[in-house]
């Protein structure tokens, strides 16, 4: 009788332990989504947030759960300020007990956040901040990035612009995004001649003086002359460049990458302009993009934009990693699952490179067409620049 009692008690204890383990396993997976919801990059942040939530819906088949664990997104506004972003990420890890963080919008904010992820030993999936140094000399093993980096932008644009006889002056933001972008562009420019670099602050409203300095450097140069613009935030320099009628007056052409649709309204004044971009809703042909375009039109009555696709890509990467770990958010398990991991996105397949956790991805060589059906200049595909063609160097020192 005594023996049966002990067996029964042991069985109850084991059952309780299993139940507790199951309960622990079923705890919500918390994800901090940190973006510049206010400030010059507000439009980018809002797109990222929309895309991320749509991506979770798509990747989980509408359940918003992985391995029986509900996905909970906690949004935070870093206001585009590095010190705010840094403190928000620390609070997300320490106080909100988030398992994973995603963001931010701006490269200077991302650079401030990287050491926090290392301190708390938690994953920070960078989307869409672009600076090379994020997965370069400032990188640590807890950092992954679905967004493209400056070198991917530069290598893709060089495929369209770097030709003998071309002369280039750069106009970019005076921050990590702009300076890293120009540095990478110069590295990938092997045949064209670079004559000037002009850096202006995010939020600049009067581009006259900066553009005049560029004109002075380019106007008397022989060959085909380009002002190559790498710009984030609002306002943009494109309307002023169009007003100056540089091609007719000085033979100076505009060259730039993709941007959000409102910024690309000015592109309509530059038909035939070529460059390379990260995403345009009409270019990729795959199921994820078809779903994104259809559902975005249905919900918002307009197409998804540049950073919407990025947000969705980040969400799909997280869900894929969680499926691989069966919902285990332990950082070591997540890192092991994500290194070398390939995953679907609205752009097609991406792969996290093991050496620096940068997502390797295709880019698109485009030519602008002025189509009366659209308010913006339409980037028509010239060709897909495959990820393996870009030859992006590993820049971290670890």
DOTI-118519 format. One record per residue (C-alpha): residue number from 1; z, y, x. Coordinates in steps of 0.02 Angstrom, whole numbers. Layout:
@num:NUM c3:Z c2:Y c1:X
...
//
This chain:
@num:1 c3:0 c2:0 c1:0
@num:2 c3:48 c2:118 c1:141
@num:3 c3:-113 c2:75 c1:233
@num:4 c3:-220 c2:114 c1:79
@num:5 c3:-130 c2:282 c1:60
@num:6 c3:-170 c2:330 c1:240
@num:7 c3:-352 c2:278 c1:218
@num:8 c3:-364 c2:384 c1:60
@num:9 c3:-286 c2:534 c1:147
@num:10 c3:-404 c2:516 c1:294
@num:11 c3:-552 c2:508 c1:176
@num:12 c3:-494 c2:666 c1:86
@num:13 c3:-471 c2:757 c1:252
@num:14 c3:-645 c2:704 c1:309
@num:15 c3:-718 c2:760 c1:143
@num:16 c3:-632 c2:929 c1:157
@num:17 c3:-697 c2:949 c1:334
@num:18 c3:-875 c2:911 c1:281
@num:19 c3:-859 c2:1033 c1:137
@num:20 c3:-795 c2:1169 c1:253
@num:21 c3:-939 c2:1136 c1:373
@num:22 c3:-1064 c2:1144 c1:231
@num:23 c3:-986 c2:1306 c1:170
@num:24 c3:-995 c2:1380 c1:344
@num:25 c3:-1176 c2:1325 c1:360
@num:26 c3:-1217 c2:1407 c1:194
@num:27 c3:-1153 c2:1578 c1:246
@num:28 c3:-1277 c2:1719 c1:227
@num:29 c3:-1387 c2:1761 c1:376
@num:30 c3:-1368 c2:1947 c1:402
@num:31 c3:-1509 c2:2048 c1:478
@num:32 c3:-1491 c2:2231 c1:528
@num:33 c3:-1652 c2:2329 c1:508
@num:34 c3:-1634 c2:2491 c1:607
@num:35 c3:-1772 c2:2621 c1:588
@num:36 c3:-1804 c2:2809 c1:590
@num:37 c3:-1795 c2:2831 c1:402
@num:38 c3:-1778 c2:3019 c1:431
@num:39 c3:-1862 c2:3126 c1:564
@num:40 c3:-2041 c2:3138 c1:631
@num:41 c3:-2069 c2:2949 c1:623
@num:42 c3:-2008 c2:2930 c1:444
@num:43 c3:-2177 c2:2868 c1:381
@num:44 c3:-2182 c2:2732 c1:513
@num:45 c3:-2006 c2:2674 c1:473
@num:46 c3:-2038 c2:2662 c1:287
@num:47 c3:-2191 c2:2555 c1:317
@num:48 c3:-2094 c2:2440 c1:433
@num:49 c3:-1958 c2:2417 c1:302
@num:50 c3:-2082 c2:2378 c1:163
@num:51 c3:-2176 c2:2257 c1:275
@num:52 c3:-2018 c2:2170 c1:333
@num:53 c3:-1956 c2:2136 c1:158
@num:54 c3:-2127 c2:2077 c1:101
@num:55 c3:-2134 c2:1966 c1:255
@num:56 c3:-1969 c2:1882 c1:214
@num:57 c3:-2032 c2:1852 c1:37
@num:58 c3:-2195 c2:1776 c1:99
@num:59 c3:-2121 c2:1671 c1:239
@num:60 c3:-1983 c2:1597 c1:128
@num:61 c3:-2096 c2:1564 c1:-20
@num:62 c3:-1997 c2:1689 c1:-123
@num:63 c3:-1827 c2:1604 c1:-97
@num:64 c3:-1763 c2:1733 c1:30
@num:65 c3:-1669 c2:1589 c1:111
@num:66 c3:-1689 c2:1471 c1:259
@num:67 c3:-1601 c2:1303 c1:274
@num:68 c3:-1497 c2:1345 c1:121
@num:69 c3:-1436 c2:1510 c1:194
@num:70 c3:-1477 c2:1673 c1:105
@num:71 c3:-1560 c2:1811 c1:206
@num:72 c3:-1472 c2:1979 c1:185
@num:73 c3:-1553 c2:2137 c1:256
@num:74 c3:-1442 c2:2285 c1:301
@num:75 c3:-1544 c2:2445 c1:327
@num:76 c3:-1486 c2:2582 c1:445
@num:77 c3:-1562 c2:2752 c1:487
@num:78 c3:-1560 c2:2799 c1:672
@num:79 c3:-1639 c2:2970 c1:633
@num:80 c3:-1748 c2:2949 c1:786
@num:81 c3:-1597 c2:2984 c1:898
@num:82 c3:-1555 c2:2865 c1:1042
@num:83 c3:-1367 c2:2892 c1:1032
@num:84 c3:-1368 c2:2859 c1:845
@num:85 c3:-1472 c2:2701 c1:865
@num:86 c3:-1358 c2:2637 c1:1001
@num:87 c3:-1200 c2:2661 c1:896
@num:88 c3:-1281 c2:2588 c1:740
@num:89 c3:-1330 c2:2430 c1:831
@num:90 c3:-1155 c2:2410 c1:904
@num:91 c3:-1080 c2:2433 c1:730
@num:92 c3:-1204 c2:2308 c1:656
@num:93 c3:-1154 c2:2174 c1:782
@num:94 c3:-967 c2:2212 c1:785
@num:95 c3:-926 c2:2269 c1:608
@num:96 c3:-1064 c2:2202 c1:496
@num:97 c3:-1068 c2:2039 c1:594
@num:98 c3:-1257 c2:2031 c1:585
@num:99 c3:-1340 c2:1880 c1:663
@num:100 c3:-1502 c2:1968 c1:714
@num:101 c3:-1560 c2:2148 c1:727
@num:102 c3:-1737 c2:2215 c1:704
@num:103 c3:-1806 c2:2385 c1:755
@num:104 c3:-1813 c2:2524 c1:801
@num:105 c3:-1960 c2:2640 c1:768
@num:106 c3:-1953 c2:2750 c1:923
@num:107 c3:-1960 c2:2692 c1:1104
@num:108 c3:-1820 c2:2808 c1:1167
@num:109 c3:-1705 c2:2735 c1:1034
@num:110 c3:-1755 c2:2558 c1:1081
@num:111 c3:-1716 c2:2589 c1:1265
@num:112 c3:-1542 c2:2649 c1:1217
@num:113 c3:-1515 c2:2493 c1:1111
@num:114 c3:-1566 c2:2361 c1:1237
@num:115 c3:-1400 c2:2356 c1:1333
@num:116 c3:-1305 c2:2339 c1:1168
@num:117 c3:-1396 c2:2177 c1:1127
@num:118 c3:-1352 c2:2112 c1:1299
@num:119 c3:-1170 c2:2165 c1:1282
@num:120 c3:-1150 c2:2075 c1:1115
@num:121 c3:-1264 c2:1930 c1:1166
@num:122 c3:-1364 c2:1947 c1:1005
@num:123 c3:-1551 c2:1947 c1:970
@num:124 c3:-1639 c2:2115 c1:951
@num:125 c3:-1817 c2:2092 c1:889
@num:126 c3:-1907 c2:2254 c1:934
@num:127 c3:-2030 c2:2317 c1:803
@num:128 c3:-2126 c2:2432 c1:818
@num:129 c3:-2068 c2:2531 c1:973
@num:130 c3:-2207 c2:2520 c1:1102
@num:131 c3:-2150 c2:2574 c1:1277
@num:132 c3:-2189 c2:2447 c1:1414
@num:133 c3:-2014 c2:2464 c1:1488
@num:134 c3:-1937 c2:2382 c1:1333
@num:135 c3:-2006 c2:2214 c1:1388
@num:136 c3:-2023 c2:2278 c1:1566
@num:137 c3:-1892 c2:2342 c1:1687
@num:138 c3:-1763 c2:2378 c1:1549
@num:139 c3:-1780 c2:2206 c1:1467
@num:140 c3:-1646 c2:2073 c1:1448
@num:141 c3:-1655 c2:1896 c1:1380
@num:142 c3:-1594 c2:1944 c1:1205
@num:143 c3:-1747 c2:2056 c1:1177
@num:144 c3:-1903 c2:1995 c1:1089
@num:145 c3:-2046 c2:2104 c1:1026
@num:146 c3:-2176 c2:2074 c1:891
@num:147 c3:-2245 c2:2250 c1:909
@num:148 c3:-2381 c2:2277 c1:1037
@num:149 c3:-2334 c2:2362 c1:1201
@num:150 c3:-2416 c2:2507 c1:1291
@num:151 c3:-2512 c2:2391 c1:1406
@num:152 c3:-2589 c2:2299 c1:1258
@num:153 c3:-2644 c2:2466 c1:1185
@num:154 c3:-2710 c2:2523 c1:1354
@num:155 c3:-2802 c2:2363 c1:1397
@num:156 c3:-2883 c2:2358 c1:1226
@num:157 c3:-2937 c2:2540 c1:1233
@num:158 c3:-3001 c2:2518 c1:1411
@num:159 c3:-3116 c2:2384 c1:1343
@num:160 c3:-3195 c2:2519 c1:1236
@num:161 c3:-3181 c2:2673 c1:1349
@num:162 c3:-3177 c2:2623 c1:1533
@num:163 c3:-3358 c2:2646 c1:1587
@num:164 c3:-3438 c2:2721 c1:1744
@num:165 c3:-3474 c2:2906 c1:1722
@num:166 c3:-3340 c2:2933 c1:1589
@num:167 c3:-3212 c2:3070 c1:1622
@num:168 c3:-3043 c2:3064 c1:1534
@num:169 c3:-2900 c2:3184 c1:1499
@num:170 c3:-2746 c2:3112 c1:1414
@num:171 c3:-2642 c2:3194 c1:1276
@num:172 c3:-2480 c2:3105 c1:1234
@num:173 c3:-2301 c2:3125 c1:1175
@num:174 c3:-2178 c2:3184 c1:1306
@num:175 c3:-2066 c2:3031 c1:1288
@num:176 c3:-2058 c2:2848 c1:1340
@num:177 c3:-2196 c2:2800 c1:1217
@num:178 c3:-2316 c2:2933 c1:1280
@num:179 c3:-2282 c2:2921 c1:1466
@num:180 c3:-2280 c2:2731 c1:1470
@num:181 c3:-2441 c2:2731 c1:1372
@num:182 c3:-2530 c2:2847 c1:1492
@num:183 c3:-2463 c2:2753 c1:1642
@num:184 c3:-2531 c2:2590 c1:1572
@num:185 c3:-2696 c2:2671 c1:1524
@num:186 c3:-2722 c2:2735 c1:1701
@num:187 c3:-2683 c2:2561 c1:1768
@num:188 c3:-2818 c2:2483 c1:1659
@num:189 c3:-2944 c2:2622 c1:1692
@num:190 c3:-3048 c2:2552 c1:1835
@num:191 c3:-3219 c2:2636 c1:1815
@num:192 c3:-3191 c2:2802 c1:1724
@num:193 c3:-3116 c2:2958 c1:1806
@num:194 c3:-2949 c2:3030 c1:1749
@num:195 c3:-2935 c2:3219 c1:1774
@num:196 c3:-2781 c2:3273 c1:1675
@num:197 c3:-2623 c2:3218 c1:1585
@num:198 c3:-2548 c2:3329 c1:1449
@num:199 c3:-2378 c2:3289 c1:1372
@num:200 c3:-2310 c2:3378 c1:1217
@num:201 c3:-2150 c2:3346 c1:1118
@num:202 c3:-2144 c2:3244 c1:958
@num:203 c3:-2142 c2:3369 c1:816
@num:204 c3:-2258 c2:3493 c1:904
@num:205 c3:-2340 c2:3604 c1:773
@num:206 c3:-2452 c2:3712 c1:884
@num:207 c3:-2568 c2:3611 c1:997
@num:208 c3:-2672 c2:3762 c1:1052
@num:209 c3:-2605 c2:3787 c1:1228
@num:210 c3:-2602 c2:3602 c1:1272
@num:211 c3:-2779 c2:3575 c1:1209
@num:212 c3:-2841 c2:3729 c1:1303
@num:213 c3:-2773 c2:3658 c1:1465
@num:214 c3:-2869 c2:3497 c1:1429
@num:215 c3:-3028 c2:3593 c1:1389
@num:216 c3:-3015 c2:3689 c1:1552
@num:217 c3:-3002 c2:3525 c1:1650
@num:218 c3:-3145 c2:3438 c1:1559
@num:219 c3:-3277 c2:3567 c1:1513
@num:220 c3:-3363 c2:3580 c1:1681
@num:221 c3:-3353 c2:3395 c1:1725
@num:222 c3:-3516 c2:3297 c1:1740
@num:223 c3:-3536 c2:3139 c1:1637
@num:224 c3:-3469 c2:3091 c1:1467
@num:225 c3:-3304 c2:3181 c1:1432
@num:226 c3:-3160 c2:3116 c1:1326
@num:227 c3:-2992 c2:3177 c1:1268
@num:228 c3:-2892 c2:3015 c1:1249
@num:229 c3:-2747 c2:3037 c1:1128
@num:230 c3:-2594 c2:2927 c1:1116
@num:231 c3:-2485 c2:3007 c1:984
@num:232 c3:-2343 c2:2955 c1:869
@num:233 c3:-2257 c2:3057 c1:737
@num:234 c3:-2303 c2:3201 c1:625
@num:235 c3:-2390 c2:3322 c1:639
@num:236 c3:-2533 c2:3249 c1:739
@num:237 c3:-2657 c2:3342 c1:851
@num:238 c3:-2811 c2:3271 c1:764
@num:239 c3:-2841 c2:3410 c1:636
@num:240 c3:-2832 c2:3542 c1:774
@num:241 c3:-2950 c2:3442 c1:884
@num:242 c3:-3072 c2:3433 c1:738
@num:243 c3:-3056 c2:3621 c1:706
@num:244 c3:-3099 c2:3659 c1:888
@num:245 c3:-3267 c2:3568 c1:869
@num:246 c3:-3253 c2:3509 c1:1049
@num:247 c3:-3407 c2:3398 c1:1051
@num:248 c3:-3525 c2:3536 c1:997
@num:249 c3:-3445 c2:3672 c1:1105
@num:250 c3:-3404 c2:3577 c1:1264
@num:251 c3:-3473 c2:3401 c1:1248
@num:252 c3:-3294 c2:3334 c1:1236
@num:253 c3:-3270 c2:3180 c1:1128
@num:254 c3:-3111 c2:3110 c1:1050
@num:255 c3:-3050 c2:2936 c1:1098
@num:256 c3:-2895 c2:2862 c1:1022
@num:257 c3:-2820 c2:2703 c1:953
@num:258 c3:-2772 c2:2660 c1:776
@num:259 c3:-2643 c2:2753 c1:675
@num:260 c3:-2571 c2:2761 c1:501
@num:261 c3:-2696 c2:2801 c1:363
@num:262 c3:-2639 c2:2982 c1:334
@num:263 c3:-2668 c2:3019 c1:519
@num:264 c3:-2838 c2:2934 c1:509
@num:265 c3:-2897 c2:3059 c1:377
@num:266 c3:-2942 c2:3171 c1:525
@num:267 c3:-3042 c2:3026 c1:602
@num:268 c3:-3169 c2:3051 c1:464
@num:269 c3:-3229 c2:3204 c1:558
@num:270 c3:-3270 c2:3095 c1:710
@num:271 c3:-3398 c2:2967 c1:647
@num:272 c3:-3451 c2:2849 c1:785
@num:273 c3:-3288 c2:2870 c1:881
@num:274 c3:-3236 c2:2708 c1:964
@num:275 c3:-3067 c2:2641 c1:1016
@num:276 c3:-2952 c2:2494 c1:993
@num:277 c3:-2816 c2:2466 c1:866
@num:278 c3:-2672 c2:2353 c1:822
@num:279 c3:-2709 c2:2330 c1:637
@num:280 c3:-2816 c2:2391 c1:493
@num:281 c3:-2799 c2:2304 c1:327
@num:282 c3:-2985 c2:2269 c1:309
@num:283 c3:-3008 c2:2182 c1:477
@num:284 c3:-2903 c2:2021 c1:496
@num:285 c3:-2963 c2:1871 c1:396
@num:286 c3:-2815 c2:1754 c1:363
@num:287 c3:-2702 c2:1699 c1:221
@num:288 c3:-2553 c2:1807 c1:271
@num:289 c3:-2658 c2:1965 c1:274
@num:290 c3:-2743 c2:1922 c1:110
@num:291 c3:-2571 c2:1900 c1:31
@num:292 c3:-2507 c2:2063 c1:106
@num:293 c3:-2656 c2:2165 c1:49
@num:294 c3:-2653 c2:2093 c1:-127
@num:295 c3:-2466 c2:2112 c1:-152
@num:296 c3:-2458 c2:2284 c1:-74
@num:297 c3:-2597 c2:2346 c1:-186
@num:298 c3:-2510 c2:2267 c1:-335
@num:299 c3:-2342 c2:2346 c1:-297
@num:300 c3:-2390 c2:2514 c1:-222
@num:301 c3:-2570 c2:2543 c1:-283
@num:302 c3:-2628 c2:2569 c1:-103
@num:303 c3:-2668 c2:2460 c1:48
@num:304 c3:-2540 c2:2409 c1:179
@num:305 c3:-2538 c2:2517 c1:333
@num:306 c3:-2520 c2:2501 c1:521
@num:307 c3:-2332 c2:2473 c1:528
@num:308 c3:-2323 c2:2374 c1:365
@num:309 c3:-2411 c2:2232 c1:454
@num:310 c3:-2290 c2:2249 c1:600
@num:311 c3:-2138 c2:2234 c1:487
@num:312 c3:-2211 c2:2081 c1:404
@num:313 c3:-2247 c2:2003 c1:575
@num:314 c3:-2066 c2:2028 c1:628
@num:315 c3:-2002 c2:1946 c1:469
@num:316 c3:-2119 c2:1797 c1:489
@num:317 c3:-2062 c2:1774 c1:669
@num:318 c3:-1879 c2:1770 c1:617
@num:319 c3:-1907 c2:1646 c1:476
@num:320 c3:-2009 c2:1533 c1:590
@num:321 c3:-1870 c2:1536 c1:721
@num:322 c3:-1736 c2:1499 c1:591
@num:323 c3:-1837 c2:1353 c1:526
@num:324 c3:-1844 c2:1285 c1:703
@num:325 c3:-1654 c2:1300 c1:723
@num:326 c3:-1621 c2:1238 c1:545
@num:327 c3:-1532 c2:1401 c1:506
@num:328 c3:-1426 c2:1404 c1:664
@num:329 c3:-1416 c2:1586 c1:722
@num:330 c3:-1327 c2:1551 c1:886
@num:331 c3:-1416 c2:1659 c1:1013
@num:332 c3:-1448 c2:1520 c1:1138
@num:333 c3:-1525 c2:1413 c1:1001
@num:334 c3:-1631 c2:1558 c1:940
@num:335 c3:-1691 c2:1603 c1:1114
@num:336 c3:-1739 c2:1423 c1:1150
@num:337 c3:-1834 c2:1415 c1:986
@num:338 c3:-1923 c2:1582 c1:1009
@num:339 c3:-1978 c2:1569 c1:1191
@num:340 c3:-2159 c2:1515 c1:1188
@num:341 c3:-2156 c2:1507 c1:998
@num:342 c3:-2319 c2:1537 c1:904
@num:343 c3:-2309 c2:1605 c1:727
@num:344 c3:-2424 c2:1669 c1:591
@num:345 c3:-2438 c2:1855 c1:552
@num:346 c3:-2557 c2:1966 c1:452
@num:347 c3:-2650 c2:1988 c1:619
@num:348 c3:-2665 c2:1801 c1:644
@num:349 c3:-2571 c2:1698 c1:772
@num:350 c3:-2447 c2:1780 c1:891
@num:351 c3:-2351 c2:1696 c1:1032
@num:352 c3:-2191 c2:1754 c1:1117
@num:353 c3:-2224 c2:1746 c1:1304
@num:354 c3:-2082 c2:1652 c1:1388
@num:355 c3:-2068 c2:1769 c1:1536
@num:356 c3:-2030 c2:1930 c1:1441
@num:357 c3:-2030 c2:1883 c1:1255
@num:358 c3:-2177 c2:2000 c1:1220
@num:359 c3:-2286 c2:1942 c1:1075
@num:360 c3:-2461 c2:1909 c1:1140
@num:361 c3:-2588 c2:1956 c1:1007
@num:362 c3:-2768 c2:2002 c1:971
@num:363 c3:-2824 c2:2183 c1:962
@num:364 c3:-2978 c2:2258 c1:880
@num:365 c3:-3118 c2:2364 c1:953
@num:366 c3:-3174 c2:2481 c1:814
@num:367 c3:-3303 c2:2614 c1:775
@num:368 c3:-3264 c2:2749 c1:646
@num:369 c3:-3372 c2:2760 c1:491
@num:370 c3:-3363 c2:2902 c1:365
@num:371 c3:-3360 c2:2816 c1:197
@num:372 c3:-3347 c2:2924 c1:39
@num:373 c3:-3246 c2:2785 c1:-45
@num:374 c3:-3100 c2:2816 c1:74
@num:375 c3:-3003 c2:2974 c1:118
@num:376 c3:-2987 c2:2917 c1:299
@num:377 c3:-3111 c2:2871 c1:435
@num:378 c3:-3142 c2:2685 c1:415
@num:379 c3:-3125 c2:2583 c1:575
@num:380 c3:-3264 c2:2455 c1:570
@num:381 c3:-3240 c2:2304 c1:680
@num:382 c3:-3348 c2:2299 c1:837
@num:383 c3:-3263 c2:2143 c1:904
@num:384 c3:-3096 c2:2054 c1:913
@num:385 c3:-3018 c2:2075 c1:1085
@num:386 c3:-2929 c2:1909 c1:1107
@num:387 c3:-2751 c2:1904 c1:1172
@num:388 c3:-2798 c2:1801 c1:1324
@num:389 c3:-2934 c2:1926 c1:1371
@num:390 c3:-2811 c2:2070 c1:1389
@num:391 c3:-2723 c2:2001 c1:1544
@num:392 c3:-2560 c2:2095 c1:1513
@num:393 c3:-2448 c2:2094 c1:1667
@num:394 c3:-2267 c2:2036 c1:1661
@num:395 c3:-2168 c2:2191 c1:1706
@num:396 c3:-1985 c2:2137 c1:1699
@num:397 c3:-1890 c2:2110 c1:1861
@num:398 c3:-1780 c2:1965 c1:1807
//
